[in-house]
Structure formats: structure tokens, C-alpha cells
Amino acid sequence: VSLENQTLENTALVRLFMNAIQEQSNLFYEPYYTIHPNIVDYWTTIKDIDKNGSQIHVTFSTLPYIGPHDTIGEDDITFSINCSGDIAMLDFKHLKSYPLPEHLKSIEKGSLPPITE
């Protein structure tokens, strides 16, 4: 789903969480690449929002990329928001890996990240 197909509310929520999403993506991919992947709002969507007691859980689907928009994976990242607005990362699921083109292979540190079952 692209940014154009999201509601204004979803787009606003994605943008509010963008720094937290980027930070978690950086942490996850650090062992596999010499540079951090890019996360952009038009390749980040809201997969689910639910309430668990006083906590609100938001799951984002992302398509991180390196270089000129070479997607390296598909990830779901879930955050919890408490009553004070504090955000905590609950879960990071790496769903799919994509190999880099030959001219970008030098930034790989080794094998691609394992898929979360």
C-alpha cells in the first residue's frame, strides 16, 4: 500500500513514528550491512492498531531500501504507546529478504538476515 492509498490519519501516524521506525530498522540491519537502510513514509503503512488494557499497539509494515531504492526486506514493527504518550518497541519481524544488485554487494557484511517465523 502506498502513501497515496492511506488516510490522512494513517499518514500522520506513520510520520509521527518515522524516527522510531528508522531507529529500530537501523538496529536490526546493523549486523548485515555497512550502511543503514532508508525508511520512507510512502513505503511504510499501518498494518494494525489495537488496544491492550491502557496500551495502544501499532504495527507498521516497512520496505527498507539501500541505494537507489533497492529494497532489502519486508518488516513489521510493533510499538506500544502508554497513556503519557511514551513509545516502546514491542516486536520486530523480518518477513522477507531481498538480495542486493551486484554493484551494491560490497556493503553486505555477510549473509542476509534470517526470516522471523
N, C-alpha and C positions, 0 to 999 in steps of 0.2 A: 504494500500500500504506500503510495507516495504522499507527500505533504499536501498536494492539491486535493486528495480524497479524504482528508481528515477534517473534523470540525474545528472551528476556531478554538474551542476549549481544549481539544486534544493537542493542537499545535502549541498553544500556550503552555500546557503542562510539559510537553517534550522540551520546549525551550527552557523552562524553569529548571528542569533536571539535567540539562545538557552537560554542565560541568561535572556532576556526579557520575553520569553515564560515561563520559570521556575518561574520568579518573579510574573507574572500575575496568574499563576496556584496556587502558594502559597497563594496569596491574596484571591483568590476565595474560596479555600478549608479550609482556616484557621478556619472559624466558625464550621466546620463539623468534623474535625479530629484533634487529639492531635499532629500529626506529619505532615510534608509536604509531598505531593506525589512526586514521581520521574517522571521526564520528560526525555526521551532519544531520540536521533536523529533517531533511527531505528523504533520508533513508532510515529514519527512526520512527517507529509507530508504537502506539499503545496497544498492547495485546490484551491486558486485563486490568481491571480495578475492582478491588473488593475490600470489605471491612471485616476485621478480625478483632472483636472487642472494641477498644478505643483506637486501635491502629488501622490505618488505611494502607493497603498494599497495592502498589502499581508495578506492573510488569511491562517493560519496553522491549520491543524487538528491534535489533540493530543489524546493520550491514557495514561493519568496519572495512575501510579500504586503505591501501598504501599506493603511493604513486598517483598516476593519472586515473584515479577511480578504479583500481584493480581490487575488487572485493576479495578479502581474505577469509571471511567467515560469516556465519549467521549466529547471533547470540540473543538470548533472552536474559534480561537483568531485572531482578525484582527488588524494589525498595519498600521500606516501611516508613510511614510518616506518623509521628505521635501528635498529641493534642497541642503541643507547643510549636509544631512545625519542624521539629528535628527529623532529619532524614538518616536512615541507616540502610546499608545494603544487606539484603536477606539472602539472595541467591543469584548465582551467575551460571547460566547453562550455555555451553558452547555446543551448538546443534550441528554445525557443518563447517568443514574447512575447504578452502579453495586454494589450489597451487598458484604461486606467482608466475608471471611470464619469465622466460629465461633472462631477460635483461635486468630483472629485479631479484634474482635468486641470491645475489651476494648479501642481501640484508637478512636472509634467513640464518638463524643460529643453529638449526638442526631440523629435526622432524616437525611436522605440523602439529598443532595442539590436538590432544585427544578429544573425542566427542563425549559429551555428557550423556549418560544413559538415563 
